[in-house]
Amino acid sequence: KEAGRPQRPQRITLAQVLTKGDIAFNLAKAETVFAQAGKDRAKWVLFPELFLTGTHNGDRYRQSDVAPAFARMEAWCRQYRVIGLIGTGWNDQGKNYNQVRVVDA
């Protein structure tokens, strides 16, 4: 970008969707959001806190469940050519963490 030249506006799709403590349910919602982002020609898609895993009320986020679901969301970022800001939970050494992962298109 040239100095002093304004940057073009960028579209963002905000995922205001119901989430549950059910990764498969949340992943199905994500597919709809990504399709909408594609229709919107969005450059970004922003998911809420703990979107992918939902809140588990103290349950641990099993990495064996989270990793393949997150990989699917990465694939949708590439497919729809959007940058994803994806809220999820992760468990490391018995501690749960709230994360926002950024995935490039």
Contact map, one row per residue, 1 for C-alpha under 8 A:
111010100000000000000000000000000000000000000000000000000000000000000000000000000000000000000000000000000
111110000000000000000000000000000000000000000000000000000000000000000000000000000000000000000000000000000
111110000000000000000000000000000000000000000000000000000000000000000000000000000000000000000000000000000
011111000000000000000000000000000000000000000000000000000000000000000000000000000000000000000000000000000
111111100000000000000000000000000000000000000000000000000000000000000000000000000000000000000000000000000
000111110000000000000000000000000000000000000000000000000000000000000000000000000000000000000000000000000
100011111000000000000000000000000000000000000000000000000000000000000000000000000000000000000000000000000
000001111100000000000000000000000000000000000000000000000000000000000000000000000000000000000000000000000
000000111110000000000000000000000000000000000000000000000000000000000000000000000000000000000000000000000
000000011111000000000000000000000000000001110000000000000000000000000000000000000000000000000000000000000
000000001111100000000000000000000000000111110000000000000000000000000000000000000000000000000000000000000
000000000111110000000000000000000000100001111100000000000000000000000000000000000000000000000000000000000
000000000011111000000000000000001001100101011100000000000000000000000000000000000000000000000000000000000
000000000001111100000000000000000000000000001110000000000000000000000000000000000000000000000000000000000
000000000000111110000000000000001000000000001111000000000000000000000000000000000000000000000000000000000
000000000000011111000000000000000000000000000011000000000000000000000000000000000000000000000000000000000
000000000000001111100000000010000000000000000000000000000000000000000000000000000000000000000000000000000
000000000000000111110000000000000000000000000000000000000000000000000000000000000000000000000000000000000
000000000000000011111100110000000000000000000000001101000000000000000000000000000000000000000000000000000
000000000000000001111110110000000000000000000000000011100000000000000000000000000000000000000000000000000
000000000000000000111110000000000000000000000000000011110000000000000000000000000000000000000000000000000
000000000000000000111111110000000000000000000000000011000000000000000000000000000000000000000000000000000
000000000000000000011111111000000000000000000000000111000000000011001000000000000000000000000000000000000
000000000000000000000111111100000000000000000000000000000000000000001000000000000000000000000000000000000
000000000000000000110111111110000000000000000000000000000000000000000000000000000000000000000000000000000
000000000000000000110111111111000000000000000000001111000000000000000000000000000000000000000000000000000
000000000000000000000011111111100000000000000000000100000000000000001000100000000000000000000000000000000
000000000000000000000001111111110000000000000000000000000000000000000000000000000000000000000000000000000
000000000000000010000000111111111000000000000000000000000000000000000000000000000000000000000000000000000
000000000000000000000000011111111100000000000000000000000000000000000000100000000000000000000000000000000
000000000000000000000000001111111110000000000000000000000000000000000000000100000000000000000000000000000
000000000000000000000000000111111111000000000000000000000000000000000000000000000000000000000000000000000
000000000000101000000000000011111111100000000000000000000000000000000000000000000000000000000000000000000
000000000000000000000000000001111111110000001000000000000000000000000000000110010000000000000000000000000
000000000000000000000000000000111111111000000000000000000000000000000000000000010000000000000000000000000
000000000000100000000000000000011111111100000000000000000000000000000000000000000000000000000000000000000
000000000001100000000000000000001111111111111000000000000000000000000000000000010100000000000000000000000
000000000000000000000000000000000111111111000000000000000000000000000000000000011100000000000000000000000
000000000000000000000000000000000011111111000000000000000000000000000000000000000000000000000000000000000
000000000010100000000000000000000001111111000000000000000000000000000000000000000000000000000000000000000
000000000010000000000000000000000000111111100000000000000000000000000000000000000000000000000000000000000
000000000111100000000000000000000000111111111000000000000000000000000000000000000100000000000000000000000
000000000111000000000000000000000000100011111000000000000000000000000000000000001110000000000000000000000
000000000111100000000000000000000000100001111100000000000000000000000000000000000111100000000000000000000
000000000001111000000000000000000100100001111110000000000000000000000000000000000111100000000000000000000
000000000001111000000000000000000000000000011111000000000000000000000000000000000001110000000000000000000
000000000000011100000000000000000000000000001111101000000000000000000000000000000001111000000000000000000
000000000000001100000000000000000000000000000111111000000000000000000000000000000000011000000000000000000
000000000000000000000000000000000000000000000011111000000000000000000000000000000000011100000000011100000
000000000000000000000000000000000000000000000001111111100000000000000000000000000000001110000000011000000
000000000000000000100000010000000000000000000011111111000000000000000000000000000000011100000000000000000
000000000000000000100010011000000000000000000000011111000000000001001100000000000000011110000000000000000
000000000000000000011110010000000000000000000000011111110000100001000000000000000000000110000000000000000
000000000000000000111110010000000000000000000000011111110000000000000000000000000000000110000000000000000
000000000000000000011000000000000000000000000000010011111100000000000000000000000000000000000000000000000
000000000000000000001000000000000000000000000000000011111111100000000000000000000000000000000000000000000
000000000000000000000000000000000000000000000000000000111110000000000000000000000000000000000000000000000
000000000000000000000000000000000000000000000000000000111111000000000000000000000000000000000000000000000
000000000000000000000000000000000000000000000000000000011111100000000000000000000000000000000000000000000
000000000000000000000000000000000000000000000000000000010111110000000000000000000000000001100111000000000
000000000000000000000000000000000000000000000000000010010011111011000000000000000000000011100001000000000
000000000000000000000000000000000000000000000000000000000001111111000000000000000000000001100000000000000
000000000000000000000000000000000000000000000000000000000000111111100000000000000000000001100000000000000
000000000000000000000000000000000000000000000000000000000000011111110000000000000000000000000000000000000
000000000000000000000010000000000000000000000000000000000000111111111000000000000000000000000000000000000
000000000000000000000010000000000000000000000000000110000000111111111100000000000000000001000000000000000
000000000000000000000000000000000000000000000000000000000000001111111110000000000000000000000000000000000
000000000000000000000000000000000000000000000000000000000000000111111111000000000000000000000000000000000
000000000000000000000011001000000000000000000000000100000000000011111111100000000000000000000000000000000
000000000000000000000000000000000000000000000000000100000000000001111111110000000000000000000000000000000
000000000000000000000000000000000000000000000000000000000000000000111111111000000000000000000000000000000
000000000000000000000000000000000000000000000000000000000000000000011111111100000000000000000000000000000
000000000000000000000000001001000000000000000000000000000000000000001111111110000000000000000000000000000
000000000000000000000000000000000000000000000000000000000000000000000111111111000001000000000000000000100
000000000000000000000000000000000000000000000000000000000000000000000011111111100000000000000000000000000
000000000000000000000000000000100100000000000000000000000000000000000001111111111000000000000000000000000
000000000000000000000000000000000100000000000000000000000000000000000000111111111111000000000000000000111
000000000000000000000000000000000000000000000000000000000000000000000000011111111100000000000000000000011
000000000000000000000000000000000000000000000000000000000000000000000000001111111000000000000000000000001
000000000000000000000000000000000110110000000000000000000000000000000000000111111100000000000000000000001
000000000000000000000000000000000000010000100000000000000000000000000000000111111110000000000000000000001
000000000000000000000000000000000000110001111000000000000000000000000000000011011111000000000000000000011
000000000000000000000000000000000000000000111000000000000000000000000000000010001111100000000000000001111
000000000000000000000000000000000000000000011110000000000000000000000000010010000111110000000000000011111
000000000000000000000000000000000000000000011110000000000000000000000000000000000011111000000000000111100
000000000000000000000000000000000000000000000111101100000000000000000000000000000001111100000000000111100
000000000000000000000000000000000000000000000011111100000000000000000000000000000000111110000000011110000
000000000000000000000000000000000000000000000000111111000000000000000000000000000000011111000000011110000
000000000000000000000000000000000000000000000000010111000000100000000000000000000000001111100001111000000
000000000000000000000000000000000000000000000000000000000001111001000000000000000000000111110001111000000
000000000000000000000000000000000000000000000000000000000001111000000000000000000000000011111111100000000
000000000000000000000000000000000000000000000000000000000000000000000000000000000000000001111111100000000
000000000000000000000000000000000000000000000000000000000000000000000000000000000000000000111110000000000
000000000000000000000000000000000000000000000000000000000001000000000000000000000000000000111111000000000
000000000000000000000000000000000000000000000000000000000001000000000000000000000000000000111111100000000
000000000000000000000000000000000000000000000000000000000001100000000000000000000000000011110111110000000
000000000000000000000000000000000000000000000000000000000000000000000000000000000000000011110011111000000
000000000000000000000000000000000000000000000000110000000000000000000000000000000000001111000001111100000
000000000000000000000000000000000000000000000000110000000000000000000000000000000000001111000000111110000
000000000000000000000000000000000000000000000000100000000000000000000000000000000000111100000000011111000
000000000000000000000000000000000000000000000000000000000000000000000000000000000001111100000000001111100
000000000000000000000000000000000000000000000000000000000000000000000000000000000011110000000000000111110
000000000000000000000000000000000000000000000000000000000000000000000000010010000011110000000000000011111
000000000000000000000000000000000000000000000000000000000000000000000000000011000111000000000000000001111
000000000000000000000000000000000000000000000000000000000000000000000000000011111111000000000000000000111
